[in-house]
Amino acid sequence: MLNLFRTITSVWHKTLPSGSWYRNASTQVIGYRISNILTSTSLRFLSTVPQPSAKQSEPSGKPPQASAKQPRSSRKYKGKDVIKIVNQEIKKLPQSFAVVYIGGHQFKITNNDIIVINRIEADVGSDIILNKVLSVGSKNFTLIGRPLISDRIAKVSATILEHTKTPKVIVFKKKRRKNYKRTKGHRQNISVLRINDIELRSELS
């Protein structure tokens, strides 16, 4: 309709002499006529749209039926079943991993991993036990401690390979216009550990 209005006005302008006062008045009249046509067309279209029936609009007097909850007995696994399955998986001696807390940091480890921690007081070549185990698991299960896992379930052993220091870090300080400059170096004492074994025991209860 807008294109029709533009076409009509352009043709009407060409037929009328330029600068005439009734040229603008005729354009307004055409616009009013086209707006009336659009209004009547929209009303006809709205009258043909189907209205919702009274049965659909009125709410039913019956309360909505709540979905029936399944009883707990119909669930796939119970707590005892999960514990039994995990114990069976542990007996298969799977490739396992563990998350341990040592030296103020957490490490996710597996067998034969090499980790670098802050220096601990132990001799090179000695075996140690990492007691703070946060979680252990394998491909099919994961055990998470609250916050730690008991020694009866998981045991992580490691060997100290060496005690050394990190590369030097330069610390430079300066205050402008104060003739103040300071240069210091720092090397952190560290220990290198090799994870020997992550032992899992099927003693969940």
C-alpha positions in Angstrom: 0.0 0.0 0.0 2.9 2.4 0.7 4.3 1.8 -2.8 0.8 2.4 -4.2 0.6 5.7 -2.3 4.0 6.8 -3.6 3.0 6.0 -7.2 -0.2 7.8 -7.0 1.3 10.9 -5.5 4.1 11.0 -8.1 1.7 10.7 -10.9 -0.5 13.4 -9.4 2.4 15.7 -8.9 3.4 15.4 -12.6 -0.2 16.3 -13.7 -0.3 19.4 -11.5 1.7 22.5 -12.2 4.6 23.1 -9.8 4.1 25.8 -7.1 0.3 25.5 -6.9 -1.3 25.7 -3.5 -3.8 22.9 -4.3 -0.9 20.4 -5.1 -0.1 19.9 -1.4 -3.8 19.8 -0.4 -4.5 17.1 -3.0 -1.6 15.1 -1.6 -3.0 15.2 1.9 -6.4 14.1 0.6 -4.9 11.1 -1.1 -3.0 10.2 2.1 -6.2 10.3 4.1 -8.0 8.1 1.6 -5.2 5.5 1.6 -5.1 5.5 5.4 -8.8 4.8 5.5 -8.4 1.9 3.1 -5.6 0.4 5.2 -7.7 0.7 8.4 -10.7 -1.0 6.8 -8.5 -3.8 5.4 -6.9 -4.5 8.8 -10.3 -4.6 10.5 -11.5 -7.1 7.9 -8.5 -9.2 8.5 -8.9 -9.2 12.3 -12.6 -10.2 11.9 -11.6 -13.3 9.9 -9.1 -14.5 12.6 -10.7 -17.4 14.6 -11.3 -16.5 18.3 -10.7 -19.0 21.1 -13.8 -20.8 22.2 -15.3 -20.2 25.6 -14.5 -23.8 26.7 -10.8 -23.2 26.1 -10.7 -19.8 27.8 -12.6 -20.8 30.9 -10.5 -22.6 33.5 -11.6 -26.0 34.5 -12.9 -26.5 38.0 -10.7 -29.6 38.6 -7.3 -29.0 40.2 -4.3 -30.0 38.0 -3.2 -33.5 38.6 0.3 -33.8 40.1 2.7 -36.2 38.4 3.1 -39.4 40.2 6.6 -39.7 41.9 8.4 -42.9 41.5 9.2 -44.7 44.8 12.8 -44.9 45.8 12.8 -48.7 45.4 12.3 -48.2 41.6 15.6 -46.3 41.2 18.4 -47.9 39.2 21.0 -48.1 41.9 20.9 -47.8 45.7 23.6 -46.7 48.0 24.7 -50.3 48.8 24.7 -51.2 45.1 27.0 -48.3 44.3 29.5 -49.3 47.1 29.4 -52.9 45.9 30.2 -51.8 42.3 33.0 -49.5 43.4 34.6 -52.3 45.5 34.5 -54.6 42.4 36.2 -52.0 40.3 38.9 -51.5 42.9 39.6 -55.2 42.9 40.4 -55.1 39.1 43.4 -52.8 39.9 42.6 -50.1 37.4 44.8 -47.3 36.2 44.0 -44.8 39.0 44.7 -41.2 39.7 44.8 -39.2 43.0 44.7 -35.5 44.1 47.1 -34.9 47.0 47.9 -31.9 49.1 51.6 -31.3 49.9 53.7 -28.3 50.4 50.8 -25.9 50.3 49.7 -27.0 46.8 47.4 -29.6 45.2 48.7 -32.1 42.6 46.8 -34.5 40.4 49.0 -37.5 40.0 49.2 -41.0 38.7 51.9 -43.7 38.8 55.4 -42.7 37.8 54.7 -39.0 37.7 57.4 -36.5 38.6 56.3 -33.4 40.7 58.2 -30.5 42.1 57.3 -29.2 45.6 58.7 -27.0 48.3 61.6 -28.6 50.1 60.7 -31.1 52.7 62.9 -32.5 55.5 63.8 -36.0 54.2 66.8 -37.7 52.8 67.3 -38.2 49.0 66.3 -41.7 48.0 63.9 -42.2 50.9 60.3 -43.3 50.5 57.5 -41.2 51.9 53.8 -41.6 52.3 51.5 -38.8 51.1 48.8 -38.8 53.8 46.7 -35.8 52.6 44.7 -37.5 49.8 41.8 -35.3 48.6 40.3 -37.7 46.0 41.1 -40.8 44.1 39.5 -42.5 41.1 39.8 -44.2 37.8 38.0 -44.3 34.5 34.7 -45.6 36.0 34.5 -44.1 39.5 35.8 -41.2 41.6 36.0 -41.0 45.4 36.0 -37.5 47.0 37.1 -37.0 50.6 35.5 -34.7 53.2 38.0 -33.2 53.2 40.5 -36.2 53.2 40.2 -39.9 52.3 41.0 -42.4 55.0 44.2 -44.3 54.9 42.2 -47.5 54.8 40.9 -46.7 51.3 43.8 -45.0 49.6 47.6 -44.9 50.1 50.0 -42.9 47.9 53.8 -43.6 48.1 56.6 -41.5 46.6 60.4 -41.3 46.4 62.5 -38.2 46.9 64.8 -37.9 43.8 66.7 -34.7 44.7 66.9 -31.4 46.6 67.7 -28.4 44.5 66.9 -24.8 43.9 64.9 -23.0 41.2 66.5 -20.6 38.7 67.3 -17.2 40.1 64.7 -14.6 40.0 65.9 -11.0 40.0 64.0 -8.5 42.2 64.8 -4.9 41.3 63.4 -1.9 43.2 63.8 1.8 42.4 62.5 5.1 43.7 62.9 8.0 41.3 64.7 11.2 42.4 65.6 9.5 45.7 68.9 7.9 44.6 67.4 4.5 45.7 68.2 1.3 43.8 68.2 -2.2 45.1 68.8 -5.5 43.2 68.3 -8.9 44.9 68.1 -12.4 43.7 66.0 -15.3 45.0 66.2 -19.1 44.5 63.5 -21.2 46.0 64.5 -24.5 47.7 62.5 -27.4 46.1 62.3 -31.2 46.2 61.7 -33.5 43.3 59.4 -36.5 43.9 58.5 -39.5 41.9 55.1 -41.2 42.5 55.6 -44.9 43.0 52.2 -46.3 43.6 48.6 -45.4 44.3 47.1 -48.2 46.3 43.3 -48.6 46.5 41.7 -50.9 49.0 38.1 -52.2 48.6 37.0 -51.4 52.1 34.1 -49.1 51.4 31.2 -49.5 53.7 
